[in-house]
């Protein structure tokens, strides 16, 4: 089985507020894919705010890395993950923030989720998993004030999975791809960090699920849901519920 992962973690920004554990989240998830899930280290790329050269998580380098995925052939599973700041200034306009993103110039300095979607339709992976542990309104630390996704964002995430899957089916009529989007929280909620574990609450439980032997995306979603809800309530007295959409054949192993 040929599997590929592109993981992006940013907690130190040039023009936006600092986060605590986003980089650590991405690095730990990448290590877990290798240790527990059998990913070849050469097929796990981790871009962070501290990396150098093309692995530094600047917006143009992130776009270049996404574009480079199109050169991969015969992928059984592609995982793209993002931990950091996100914006949704208007319904249907969503951005992931690179190290150099400016709030005043999102279109030129951030990565559009529509662009991500377009690039992923061209990769032709049999199964695709997108993990989003980021805020989707104004940039704020996940530990205390990560902003909720905008109105309608939950439906938009479902649409992203469906649109990728539909385009892939058009390109390969004999092959039905599966696309899953796993988000750290739902519309109207916040995503929080967990100082005791030095991870985001969602990612801390995501990692625990993999350690425990969970073997599919749906099982991982089920594992994290109750635990994230309980932890967010106990630590912050707030509601945080992970959200999963799957389009295609069904669950992804």
C-alpha positions as CSV (number, residue, x, y, z in Angstrom):
1,X,0.0,0.0,0.0
2,X,1.4,3.4,-1.0
3,X,0.6,6.1,1.5
4,X,1.6,9.8,1.6
5,X,1.2,12.5,4.2
6,X,1.7,16.3,4.1
7,X,1.4,17.8,7.5
8,X,1.6,21.5,8.4
9,X,2.0,22.9,11.9
10,X,2.5,26.6,12.7
11,X,2.5,28.2,16.1
12,X,4.8,31.1,15.5
13,X,3.7,33.7,13.0
14,X,5.3,36.9,11.7
15,X,2.2,39.0,11.6
16,X,-0.4,37.0,13.6
17,X,-0.8,35.9,17.2
18,X,1.2,33.1,18.7
19,X,-0.2,29.6,19.3
20,X,1.3,27.1,21.8
21,X,1.2,23.6,20.4
22,X,0.2,23.6,16.7
23,X,3.8,22.7,15.5
24,X,4.1,20.0,18.1
25,X,0.7,18.6,17.1
26,X,1.8,18.2,13.4
27,X,5.2,16.7,14.4
28,X,3.6,14.2,16.8
29,X,1.0,13.2,14.3
30,X,3.7,12.6,11.7
31,X,5.7,10.5,14.1
32,X,2.6,8.5,15.0
33,X,1.9,7.7,11.3
34,X,5.4,6.2,11.1
35,X,5.4,4.4,14.4
36,X,1.9,3.0,14.5
37,X,0.5,3.2,11.0
38,X,3.5,1.9,9.0
39,X,4.0,5.0,6.9
40,X,7.4,5.2,5.2
41,X,9.3,8.2,6.7
42,X,10.2,9.3,3.2
43,X,6.5,9.7,2.5
44,X,5.7,11.9,5.5
45,X,6.4,15.6,5.0
46,X,6.1,17.9,7.9
47,X,6.2,21.7,7.3
48,X,6.6,24.0,10.3
49,X,7.3,27.5,11.3
50,X,10.8,26.4,12.5
51,X,11.8,24.4,9.4
52,X,14.2,25.8,6.9
53,X,14.1,26.1,3.1
54,X,11.2,24.6,1.3
55,X,9.8,23.0,4.4
56,X,9.3,26.3,6.1
57,X,5.5,26.7,6.3
58,X,5.2,29.9,4.3
59,X,2.1,30.2,2.3
60,X,3.8,29.9,-1.1
61,X,5.8,26.9,0.1
62,X,2.6,25.2,1.3
63,X,1.0,25.8,-2.1
64,X,4.2,24.4,-3.8
65,X,4.1,21.3,-1.6
66,X,0.4,20.8,-2.4
67,X,1.1,21.2,-6.1
68,X,3.9,18.7,-5.9
69,X,1.5,16.0,-4.7
70,X,0.2,15.8,-8.3
71,X,3.4,14.1,-9.2
72,X,2.6,11.1,-6.9
73,X,1.3,8.1,-8.7
74,X,-0.9,5.2,-7.6
75,X,-1.5,6.6,-4.0
76,X,-3.7,4.4,-1.9
77,X,-4.0,7.0,0.9
78,X,-3.2,10.7,1.1
79,X,-3.4,12.6,4.4
80,X,-3.2,16.4,4.4
81,X,-3.3,18.0,7.9
82,X,-3.2,21.6,9.0
83,X,-2.6,22.9,12.6
84,X,-2.5,26.6,13.0
85,X,-4.5,29.8,12.3
86,X,-7.4,29.9,9.8
87,X,-9.8,32.6,8.5
88,X,-13.3,32.6,7.1
89,X,-13.9,36.3,6.5
90,X,-17.0,35.5,4.4
91,X,-19.2,32.4,3.9
92,X,-17.5,30.2,1.3
93,X,-14.1,32.0,1.6
94,X,-11.8,30.0,3.7
95,X,-8.0,30.4,4.2
96,X,-5.2,28.5,6.0
97,X,-2.6,30.9,7.4
98,X,1.1,30.4,6.5
99,X,3.9,31.8,8.6
100,X,3.8,35.0,6.6
101,X,0.1,35.5,6.3
102,X,-1.3,39.0,6.8
103,X,-4.8,39.5,8.0
104,X,-5.1,42.5,5.8
105,X,-4.1,40.7,2.6
106,X,-5.5,37.2,2.8
107,X,-5.9,36.5,-0.9
108,X,-2.2,37.1,-1.5
109,X,-0.6,35.8,1.7
110,X,-2.8,32.9,2.9
111,X,-3.7,29.5,1.3
112,X,-7.3,29.3,0.0
113,X,-9.1,26.1,0.9
114,X,-10.7,26.2,-2.5
115,X,-7.1,26.0,-3.9
116,X,-6.4,23.1,-1.6
117,X,-9.5,21.4,-2.9
118,X,-8.6,22.0,-6.5
119,X,-5.1,20.6,-6.0
120,X,-6.3,17.5,-4.2
121,X,-8.7,16.6,-7.0
122,X,-5.7,16.4,-9.3
123,X,-3.7,14.0,-7.0
124,X,-5.8,11.0,-7.9
125,X,-5.3,9.2,-4.6
126,X,-7.7,6.3,-4.0
127,X,-8.5,7.6,-0.4
128,X,-7.9,11.1,0.9
129,X,-8.1,12.3,4.5
130,X,-8.0,16.0,5.4
131,X,-7.5,17.0,9.1
132,X,-8.2,20.5,10.2
133,X,-7.3,21.6,13.7
134,X,-7.5,25.3,13.2
135,X,-9.8,28.3,13.8
136,X,-11.8,29.6,10.9
137,X,-12.6,33.2,11.8
138,X,-10.2,35.6,13.4
139,X,-6.7,34.4,14.6
140,X,-6.7,33.5,18.3
141,X,-4.8,31.1,20.5
142,X,-6.6,27.8,20.7
143,X,-5.9,27.6,24.4
144,X,-8.4,30.3,25.3
145,X,-10.0,32.0,22.4
146,X,-9.8,30.0,19.1
147,X,-12.7,31.3,17.1
148,X,-15.5,29.1,15.8
149,X,-15.9,28.2,12.2
150,X,-18.2,30.7,10.4
151,X,-21.9,30.2,9.6
152,X,-22.3,27.5,7.2
153,X,-18.8,26.2,7.5
154,X,-19.9,22.8,8.6
155,X,-21.8,22.4,5.4
156,X,-18.9,23.8,3.4
157,X,-16.5,21.2,4.9
158,X,-19.0,18.5,3.7
159,X,-19.1,20.2,0.3
160,X,-15.3,20.1,0.0
161,X,-15.3,16.3,0.6
162,X,-18.2,15.8,-1.8
163,X,-16.7,18.0,-4.6
164,X,-13.3,16.3,-4.5
165,X,-15.0,13.0,-4.6
166,X,-17.2,14.0,-7.5
167,X,-14.4,15.4,-9.6
168,X,-12.3,12.2,-9.0
169,X,-15.2,10.0,-10.1
170,X,-15.5,12.1,-13.3
171,X,-11.8,11.6,-13.9
172,X,-11.9,7.9,-13.2
173,X,-15.3,6.5,-13.8
174,X,-14.3,3.0,-12.9
175,X,-12.8,4.0,-9.5
176,X,-14.8,5.5,-6.7
177,X,-12.5,7.5,-4.4
178,X,-13.2,8.3,-0.8
179,X,-12.6,11.7,0.8
180,X,-12.9,12.3,4.5
181,X,-12.6,15.7,6.3
182,X,-12.0,15.5,10.1
183,X,-12.3,18.9,11.8
184,X,-11.6,19.6,15.5
185,X,-14.9,21.4,16.1
186,X,-18.2,22.3,14.7
187,X,-19.9,25.5,13.6
188,X,-20.3,28.0,16.5
189,X,-17.7,26.3,18.7
190,X,-14.1,26.9,19.7
191,X,-11.1,24.6,19.7
192,X,-8.9,24.6,22.8
193,X,-5.4,23.6,23.7
194,X,-4.4,21.4,26.6
195,X,-1.5,22.6,28.6
196,X,-1.1,19.4,30.6
197,X,-0.5,17.4,27.5
198,X,1.1,20.2,25.4
199,X,-1.2,19.5,22.5
200,X,-4.6,20.7,21.3
201,X,-7.4,18.8,23.0
202,X,-8.5,17.3,19.7
203,X,-5.0,16.2,18.6
204,X,-4.1,14.8,22.0
205,X,-7.1,12.5,21.8
206,X,-6.4,11.8,18.1
207,X,-2.9,10.6,19.1
208,X,-4.3,8.5,21.9
209,X,-6.7,6.8,19.5
210,X,-3.9,5.8,17.2
211,X,-1.9,4.5,20.2
212,X,-4.8,2.4,21.3
213,X,-5.0,0.6,18.0
214,X,-7.9,2.4,16.3
215,X,-7.6,1.4,12.6
216,X,-10.1,3.6,10.6
217,X,-11.1,7.2,10.2
218,X,-14.7,6.6,11.4
219,X,-13.4,4.7,14.5
220,X,-11.0,7.5,15.2
221,X,-13.8,10.1,15.0
222,X,-15.9,8.0,17.4
223,X,-12.9,7.7,19.7
224,X,-12.2,11.4,19.8
225,X,-15.8,12.7,20.0
226,X,-16.8,11.9,23.6
227,X,-13.3,12.4,24.9
228,X,-12.9,15.9,23.3
229,X,-16.4,16.9,24.5
230,X,-15.6,15.8,28.0
231,X,-12.1,17.4,28.2
232,X,-13.2,20.7,26.8
233,X,-16.1,20.8,29.3
234,X,-13.9,19.9,32.2
235,X,-11.0,22.2,31.4
236,X,-12.9,25.2,29.9
237,X,-16.6,24.6,30.6
238,X,-17.1,24.9,26.9
239,X,-18.5,22.7,24.1
240,X,-16.1,21.4,21.5
241,X,-17.3,18.6,19.2
242,X,-15.1,17.1,16.4
243,X,-16.8,16.8,13.0
244,X,-16.4,14.1,10.3
245,X,-17.6,14.0,6.7
246,X,-17.0,11.0,4.4
247,X,-17.9,10.9,0.7
248,X,-17.3,7.8,-1.4
249,X,-17.2,4.1,-0.6
250,X,-17.2,4.5,3.1
251,X,-14.7,4.3,5.9
252,X,-11.0,4.8,5.3
253,X,-8.6,2.3,6.9
